[in-house]
Amino acid sequence: MSRRGSGWGVVAALIIGVLLMFLVGWFSFSSNQRRATLTVETEQIRDDAQRAVDATAKVIDEVKEETRQALAEPD
């Protein structure tokens, strides 16, 4: 078997695999009676984002203070 021929076999197998996955996904979504929806909990996202911002600000302040102390210490 030549190396060139085996490469085409791999490409063909990948294409067939992708097509099969596409078809399975298509049929599973089309068979559902209701449409898939995305529920966004904006309040939870807002709280999580605020906690992350607060934690980041705290870390920055701690690093500033440690840097200030390190620069103030004599060698």
C-alpha positions in Angstrom: 0.0 0.0 0.0 1.4 3.4 -0.9 1.6 6.2 1.5 -0.5 8.5 -0.7 -3.4 6.0 -0.8 -3.6 5.7 3.0 -3.8 9.5 3.3 -6.9 9.6 1.2 -8.5 6.9 3.3 -7.9 8.9 6.5 -9.4 12.0 4.8 -12.4 10.0 3.6 -13.0 8.5 7.1 -12.8 12.0 8.7 -15.3 13.4 6.2 -17.7 10.5 6.7 -17.4 10.8 10.5 -18.1 14.5 10.4 -21.2 13.9 8.2 -22.5 11.3 10.5 -22.1 13.5 13.5 -23.9 16.3 11.6 -26.8 14.0 10.7 -27.1 12.7 14.3 -27.2 16.2 15.6 -29.7 17.3 13.0 -32.1 14.5 13.7 -31.8 14.8 17.5 -32.6 18.6 17.3 -35.4 18.2 14.7 -37.1 15.4 16.7 -37.6 17.6 19.8 -41.0 19.2 20.0 -39.8 22.4 21.5 -36.9 24.5 20.5 -33.7 24.5 22.5 -33.5 27.8 24.5 -30.7 29.4 26.4 -31.7 30.8 29.8 -29.5 33.6 30.9 -29.5 34.5 34.6 -28.3 38.1 34.3 -28.4 38.7 38.1 -26.2 35.7 38.8 -23.8 36.8 36.0 -23.7 40.3 37.4 -23.0 39.1 40.9 -20.2 36.7 39.7 -18.6 39.5 37.6 -18.7 41.9 40.6 -17.1 39.3 42.9 -14.4 38.8 40.3 -13.8 42.5 39.9 -13.6 43.0 43.7 -11.2 40.1 44.1 -9.0 41.4 41.4 -8.9 44.9 42.9 -8.0 43.3 46.3 -5.1 41.4 44.7 -3.9 44.5 42.9 -4.0 46.5 46.1 -2.0 43.8 48.0 0.6 43.7 45.2 0.9 47.5 45.3 1.4 47.4 49.1 4.0 44.6 49.0 5.8 46.4 46.2 5.8 49.7 48.2 7.2 47.9 51.2 9.8 46.1 49.2 11.0 49.3 47.7 11.1 51.1 51.1 13.3 48.4 52.7 17.0 49.2 52.6 19.2 46.7 50.8 
